[in-house]
Amino acid sequence: MPELDVFDRKILSLLQKDASRATTEIAEAVGLSQAPCWRRINRLKEAGYIRAQVDLLDRRKLGLNAQIFAQVKLTATGRTNVSEFAEAIREFPEVLECFVLMGTVDFLLRIITRDIEAYERFFFEKLSRVPGVQEINSMVALSEIKSTTELPMDLAL
């Protein structure tokens, strides 16, 4: 797909704020008629710019009150098995995000649990038992200053 034009950027910006908006509402907001707007949205989906349309849930209302960031360092031999670690992590619903890092640690995980006791169980029963794990440094988030899924469209291609 060629570079995004001004209409594509506006459409993507609106969709990431509220994907439940009707195509007619999006079309009106960006200055297009409904049919061309609908075609653009479908083209953006087919090109992979739109990966999924989801509802964002409030974790606290669901009783998921603990948010933990864990830095994981693998053993020297474990580093050769990064894919095995990644595969194991994908199986843990508590892990919302996992990043491979450069530096003194190998992975950064964002983990959600009901409370610290639930994290402790997760830590000892699952995370620390993943083969190749040498060290885990856990940090509990006390409060959330900013949390968004919106990408800065003014910085995009």
trRosetta pair geometry for C-beta under 8 A, 3 or more apart (Angstrom, degrees):
i j d omega theta_ij theta_ji phi_ij phi_ji
1 43 7.0 129 -118 161 128 100
1 44 7.9 97 -149 -105 168 47
1 47 3.9 6 -29 -129 142 146
1 49 7.5 -70 63 -33 158 114
3 157 5.6 -142 -139 141 87 110
4 8 4.0 -132 -158 94 88 132
4 9 5.3 111 139 -57 123 81
4 12 7.3 -34 -149 -2 147 139
4 49 7.6 109 -84 -114 121 151
4 156 6.6 6 39 121 144 121
4 157 5.9 111 16 83 101 98
5 8 5.2 100 49 9 62 103
5 9 7.2 -123 102 -4 33 92
6 9 5.8 -55 -147 37 31 113
6 10 6.4 31 155 -18 65 107
7 10 5.8 -56 -148 37 31 110
7 11 6.2 33 154 -20 66 107
7 30 5.5 94 -144 163 75 128
7 31 7.5 -112 -106 65 96 91
7 32 6.2 69 -144 -47 130 129
7 37 7.9 -127 178 -106 117 73
7 40 6.3 -88 127 -132 115 165
8 11 5.7 -56 -148 36 29 112
8 12 6.3 25 156 -15 65 108
8 40 6.2 -143 -93 -174 73 119
8 44 6.4 156 -147 -83 97 119
8 49 7.7 -15 -179 140 113 175
9 12 5.9 -56 -146 39 28 108
9 13 6.2 31 155 -22 63 109
9 153 5.1 131 -167 171 91 122
9 156 6.8 175 -118 65 101 126
10 13 5.6 -54 -146 35 30 114
10 14 6.4 27 156 -15 64 107
10 29 7.2 -170 161 119 115 92
10 30 4.2 140 111 -117 133 106
11 14 6.0 -60 -151 38 28 107
11 15 6.2 24 156 -17 66 111
11 26 6.0 62 -130 174 79 122
11 30 5.8 -16 -64 -62 73 160
11 37 6.9 171 -103 -155 124 86
11 40 5.9 -179 -36 119 169 125
11 41 6.2 -141 179 -81 136 79
11 44 6.8 -167 106 -24 130 158
12 15 5.7 -56 -141 39 30 110
12 16 6.3 24 163 -16 66 107
12 44 6.7 -161 -75 -158 97 152
12 49 6.4 -78 -100 152 128 124
12 50 7.4 -149 -117 -69 87 92
12 153 6.0 151 93 -109 109 128
12 156 7.9 -24 93 27 150 171
13 16 6.4 -61 -148 36 24 103
13 17 6.8 22 153 -16 60 108
13 150 7.9 50 -147 -159 63 109
13 153 4.6 -78 -77 -5 100 159
14 17 5.8 -62 -155 35 33 110
14 18 7.1 -48 171 49 66 79
14 21 6.4 -57 155 40 108 159
14 26 5.4 153 107 -126 148 92
14 29 5.9 119 -98 96 150 147
14 30 7.1 -109 -11 -51 142 106
15 18 7.5 -103 -147 72 25 41
15 19 5.2 45 -172 -102 76 71
15 21 7.2 -121 -100 40 55 113
15 26 7.1 23 -63 -114 82 138
15 41 7.4 140 -74 -127 142 105
15 50 6.7 -43 130 -108 153 123
15 53 7.6 -81 -177 -107 107 104
16 19 7.3 26 -93 -59 24 90
16 149 6.8 -145 -172 109 99 89
16 150 5.0 126 132 -118 120 73
16 151 6.5 -100 -143 24 171 79
16 153 7.9 172 30 -51 138 113
17 150 6.5 31 -78 -99 66 126
18 21 5.1 89 105 -35 101 99
19 53 4.2 -178 163 -148 147 101
19 54 7.4 70 41 37 151 36
20 55 7.9 34 -51 -90 118 90
21 25 4.7 -118 -177 83 100 127
21 26 5.3 115 118 -53 124 92
22 25 4.6 95 60 4 82 103
22 26 7.2 -152 95 -3 44 85
23 26 5.6 -55 -147 39 36 111
23 27 6.0 40 154 -24 68 107
23 34 5.6 85 122 -154 105 87
23 37 5.6 150 -178 106 91 113
23 38 4.9 27 -161 -81 150 88
23 41 6.7 -113 -115 3 104 152
24 27 5.6 -51 -144 35 29 114
24 28 6.4 31 156 -19 63 106
24 34 5.1 -21 -96 -99 70 115
25 28 5.9 -54 -149 36 29 111
25 29 6.4 27 154 -18 63 110
26 29 5.7 -60 -149 38 31 111
26 30 6.3 7 162 -2 68 111
26 37 5.7 158 101 175 99 135
26 41 7.4 71 101 -67 157 129
27 30 6.5 -71 -145 46 25 94
27 32 4.8 -95 -152 81 80 82
27 33 6.0 -1 179 156 134 15
27 34 4.8 -118 -13 -90 168 47
27 36 7.6 116 -129 67 112 77
27 37 3.6 -130 -91 -11 92 159
27 38 7.7 -26 -64 -32 121 71
28 31 7.9 37 -176 -69 25 29
30 37 6.7 139 56 -113 125 115
32 36 4.9 -115 -179 84 122 111
32 37 4.4 148 92 -60 126 94
32 40 7.4 43 102 4 176 139
33 36 5.7 79 60 21 79 100
33 37 6.9 -153 91 -8 35 99
34 37 5.7 -69 -149 41 27 112
34 38 6.1 28 159 -22 68 109
35 38 5.7 -54 -145 34 29 112
35 39 6.5 28 156 -18 63 105
36 39 5.6 -53 -147 36 35 113
36 40 6.4 37 153 -21 66 104
37 40 5.7 -53 -150 35 31 112
37 41 6.5 33 152 -20 65 104
38 41 5.7 -52 -149 34 31 111
38 42 6.5 29 154 -15 64 106
39 42 5.8 -57 -149 40 31 110
39 43 6.2 33 152 -21 66 107
40 43 5.6 -54 -145 37 31 112
40 44 6.2 33 155 -20 65 105
41 44 5.7 -54 -149 36 30 112
41 45 6.5 32 151 -20 63 104
41 50 7.4 16 -169 -10 71 156
42 45 5.6 -52 -149 34 34 113
42 46 6.3 31 154 -17 67 107
43 46 5.7 -54 -144 39 31 110
43 47 6.1 25 157 -14 65 111
44 47 5.9 -57 -140 43 27 107
44 49 4.3 -66 -170 60 85 124
44 50 5.2 69 125 -9 98 106
45 48 7.9 49 172 -62 29 20
45 49 7.4 -76 -69 55 23 77
45 50 4.6 -44 -94 63 65 115
48 51 6.8 26 -168 -84 66 70
50 53 7.1 7 175 -55 115 86
56 149 6.6 -160 -85 -2 136 138
57 61 7.7 -125 172 60 83 108
57 62 6.2 33 152 -31 122 136
58 61 4.1 55 95 12 115 113
58 62 6.7 156 91 -10 62 88
59 62 5.6 -67 -153 45 35 108
59 64 4.1 -75 -178 75 93 113
59 65 7.7 169 130 -72 95 30
59 67 7.7 87 103 -69 156 105
59 112 5.9 -97 -150 -155 144 141
60 63 7.6 62 -175 -64 33 15
60 64 6.9 -96 -76 64 29 63
60 65 5.9 66 -123 -99 74 70
63 114 5.6 -7 142 -130 93 91
64 112 4.9 31 170 165 125 111
64 113 6.7 -173 -151 122 80 10
64 114 6.1 -73 -111 -90 47 44
65 114 6.4 26 26 178 86 42
65 115 5.8 16 63 -85 111 66
66 112 7.0 145 85 -158 62 47
66 113 4.7 -18 67 66 115 83
66 114 6.7 26 15 89 103 26
66 115 5.2 116 -29 -140 122 19
66 116 5.6 162 -106 -62 147 52
66 118 6.8 171 35 58 136 104
66 119 5.5 -108 124 -35 148 123
66 140 6.8 -56 -158 -141 94 102
67 110 7.1 -12 -170 -171 93 89
67 111 7.4 150 -159 80 45 52
67 112 5.7 -14 -104 -101 69 73
67 140 7.5 113 78 -162 53 58
67 141 4.3 -27 89 44 104 125
67 144 7.4 52 36 -68 159 104
68 110 7.7 154 82 -158 47 43
68 111 4.5 -23 66 66 95 104
68 112 7.8 -180 23 -77 74 27
68 113 7.1 6 4 13 116 104
68 119 5.4 104 -22 -133 150 145
68 138 5.5 -13 -175 -165 121 103
68 139 6.8 148 -161 75 67 44
68 140 5.5 -35 -103 -101 81 58
68 141 7.0 -149 -86 1 28 83
69 108 6.5 -10 -172 -171 98 93
69 109 7.0 158 -157 80 47 54
69 110 5.9 -19 -102 -101 73 63
69 111 7.5 174 -86 20 23 82
69 138 7.4 147 80 -157 45 52
69 139 4.7 -18 63 63 94 100
69 141 6.6 83 -14 -47 98 98
70 108 7.4 156 80 -157 47 45
70 109 4.4 -10 57 56 96 107
70 111 6.0 30 -4 -6 113 126
70 127 7.0 -35 153 -167 170 154
70 136 5.5 -12 -172 -169 112 100
70 137 6.9 151 -158 76 58 45
70 138 4.8 -20 -102 -100 85 73
70 139 7.5 -178 -80 21 38 68
71 101 7.9 -34 -140 23 91 154
71 105 4.2 -50 178 -146 106 171
71 107 7.2 156 -158 84 45 55
71 108 5.8 -18 -102 -102 67 70
71 109 8.0 -165 -73 20 22 76
71 136 7.2 154 78 -157 52 47
71 137 4.4 -7 55 57 103 101
71 138 8.0 -154 23 -70 66 30
71 139 7.7 44 -10 -6 95 105
72 85 7.6 172 127 -177 141 137
72 105 6.4 112 64 -176 31 108
72 106 6.0 -58 99 63 77 91
72 107 4.2 -8 55 60 106 105
72 108 7.7 -168 17 -76 79 24
72 109 6.5 47 -15 -12 116 112
72 127 7.8 -127 -95 -177 126 107
72 133 6.1 -62 -163 -131 108 100
72 135 7.4 161 -154 87 43 56
72 136 5.4 -9 -104 -105 73 78
73 104 7.2 -42 -96 145 124 67
73 105 4.9 -95 -71 -127 84 69
73 106 5.6 120 -126 3 42 94
73 133 7.7 97 76 -161 48 61
73 134 5.0 -58 105 66 90 105
73 135 4.3 9 49 54 112 98
73 136 7.7 -152 24 -69 71 37
73 137 7.9 46 -10 -6 102 98
74 78 3.3 -141 176 108 104 120
74 79 5.1 152 91 -66 125 59
74 81 7.4 -167 -166 63 144 83
74 82 7.1 -126 -13 -89 165 69
74 85 6.3 -97 -88 -58 128 155
74 106 4.9 -4 3 9 96 161
74 107 7.8 71 -33 -5 97 104
74 132 4.8 -4 -151 151 104 100
74 133 6.3 -66 -110 -103 60 36
74 134 5.9 92 172 0 17 98
75 78 3.9 100 46 -3 75 110
75 79 7.4 -125 88 -17 45 75
75 132 5.5 -128 29 -159 94 57
75 133 7.5 40 -19 84 85 9
75 134 4.4 135 -69 -64 64 108
76 79 6.2 -39 -164 8 31 112
77 80 6.1 -45 -173 24 49 110
77 81 7.4 27 139 -1 68 108
77 132 7.0 -125 96 -121 74 89
78 81 5.5 -72 -158 48 48 103
78 82 7.9 94 147 -67 69 53
78 85 6.9 66 176 -53 102 126
78 131 7.1 -176 -116 136 101 67
78 132 2.6 132 -129 -166 109 97
78 133 6.8 154 -141 -48 162 24
78 134 6.5 -155 22 -31 145 94
79 82 6.4 6 -168 -53 45 95
79 106 6.8 -152 -107 -103 84 141
79 132 7.7 176 -28 -172 33 121
81 84 4.1 -24 174 29 101 122
81 85 6.3 108 118 -22 83 87
81 131 7.0 -38 114 109 154 105
81 132 5.0 -148 70 -72 122 155
82 85 5.7 -55 -153 36 36 111
82 86 6.2 36 151 -19 68 107
82 100 6.9 45 -170 -116 130 126
82 106 7.1 -141 -113 179 102 128
83 86 5.5 -51 -144 38 34 114
83 87 6.2 39 154 -23 65 104
84 87 5.7 -51 -148 34 31 113
84 88 6.5 31 153 -18 63 104
84 131 6.6 -35 131 73 132 110
84 132 6.8 113 84 0 118 143
85 88 5.8 -57 -152 36 32 110
85 89 6.3 31 152 -20 66 108
85 106 7.8 41 92 119 165 135
85 107 7.0 -144 136 -37 133 148
85 130 6.0 83 -130 155 76 129
85 131 7.7 -128 -80 75 74 67
85 132 5.8 -97 -67 75 109 131
85 133 7.4 126 -120 -65 117 82
86 89 5.7 -55 -146 36 31 112
86 90 6.6 39 154 -27 63 102
86 98 6.9 158 -130 120 74 141
86 100 7.7 -30 -82 -64 119 108
87 90 5.8 -50 -153 25 31 115
87 91 7.4 31 150 -20 58 103
88 91 6.0 -60 -166 27 37 113
88 92 7.5 31 146 -21 66 103
88 130 4.7 143 118 -130 155 112
88 131 7.7 162 -47 30 156 77
89 92 5.9 -56 -159 25 43 111
89 95 5.4 -70 -176 88 88 169
89 98 4.9 86 142 -88 146 162
89 107 7.6 -150 -71 -173 159 157
89 109 6.9 -136 -147 -104 129 123
89 130 7.3 18 -59 -111 74 157
90 95 7.9 -91 -90 79 20 126
90 98 7.8 -101 -68 25 61 146
92 95 4.5 65 90 5 109 106
92 122 7.5 97 -162 -161 125 111
92 126 5.9 122 -107 156 123 143
92 127 7.3 45 -103 -75 165 79
94 111 5.1 22 145 -157 96 92
94 112 6.2 -156 -161 62 63 57
94 113 5.7 10 -141 -73 118 85
94 119 8.0 151 -174 -110 141 66
94 122 5.3 -47 49 -133 176 150
94 126 7.8 129 32 73 133 154
95 98 5.7 25 166 -54 126 106
95 109 5.2 -60 -134 -161 107 115
95 110 7.2 109 -160 71 60 50
95 111 5.5 -35 -96 -97 57 80
96 110 5.0 -53 62 97 99 100
96 111 7.0 170 8 -102 82 24
96 112 5.7 49 -30 -4 121 109
97 109 7.0 160 87 -155 59 45
97 110 4.2 29 46 32 100 113
98 107 6.0 -14 -168 -168 90 116
98 108 7.4 162 -152 81 43 49
98 109 5.2 -6 -103 -105 77 78
98 110 7.8 -134 -61 23 44 68
99 107 6.6 148 76 -157 49 62
99 108 4.7 -8 56 54 104 95
99 109 7.9 -165 23 -72 68 37
100 106 6.7 -36 -147 169 70 69
100 107 6.1 -37 -103 -98 46 72
101 105 5.7 32 69 88 137 80
101 106 6.3 155 51 176 85 16
101 107 6.4 174 8 -94 95 16
101 108 5.6 77 -44 -17 127 98
105 108 7.1 91 106 -64 128 74
105 135 7.9 -107 -115 86 94 105
105 137 7.2 -100 -92 28 142 116
109 127 8.0 -152 58 -128 168 129
111 119 6.7 109 120 -125 128 103
111 122 7.0 166 -177 117 137 152
113 116 7.8 118 85 -89 124 17
113 118 3.9 -175 168 102 120 113
113 119 4.5 -175 34 -63 151 74
113 122 5.9 -137 -85 -9 138 141
114 117 7.9 -35 83 64 100 84
114 118 4.3 99 43 -13 91 155
115 118 5.3 103 51 8 62 100
115 119 7.4 -117 107 -2 38 89
116 119 5.4 -51 -150 36 39 114
116 120 6.3 46 149 -26 67 99
116 140 6.8 -15 -100 -106 106 142
117 120 5.5 -46 -149 29 34 116
117 121 6.8 35 151 -16 63 100
118 121 5.7 -50 -153 35 35 112
118 122 6.4 37 148 -18 65 105
119 122 5.4 -53 -147 39 36 114
119 123 6.0 43 152 -26 68 104
119 138 7.4 134 159 -166 129 149
119 140 7.9 169 54 -97 171 101
120 123 5.5 -50 -146 32 30 116
120 124 6.4 11 162 -4 64 109
121 124 6.4 -66 -143 46 26 96
121 125 5.5 -2 171 5 67 123
122 125 6.6 -66 -123 51 17 93
122 126 5.3 -38 -166 38 59 117
122 127 6.0 50 142 -13 79 108
123 126 7.5 -15 -54 53 4 75
123 127 5.2 -43 -130 48 42 121
123 128 5.8 46 164 -22 65 107
123 136 7.1 179 -149 107 100 153
123 138 6.9 -49 -102 -56 133 150
124 128 5.8 -14 -118 32 33 130
124 129 8.0 57 163 -31 37 99
125 129 7.0 -36 162 -5 26 131
126 129 6.2 -92 -160 38 16 107
126 130 7.5 29 157 -43 60 90
127 130 6.2 -36 -166 -6 37 110
127 133 7.3 121 156 -109 67 169
127 136 6.4 84 137 -107 120 160
128 133 6.3 -145 -146 97 42 146
128 136 6.3 -104 -90 4 82 142
129 133 7.9 44 57 31 9 132
130 133 5.0 82 74 -28 89 122
133 136 6.5 5 179 -48 123 100
141 144 6.7 44 154 -72 131 70
144 147 5.0 -19 -178 -27 130 120
151 156 6.8 68 133 -65 119 115
152 155 4.4 42 104 14 111 113
152 156 7.3 178 98 -31 60 81
153 156 5.2 -36 -151 6 47 122
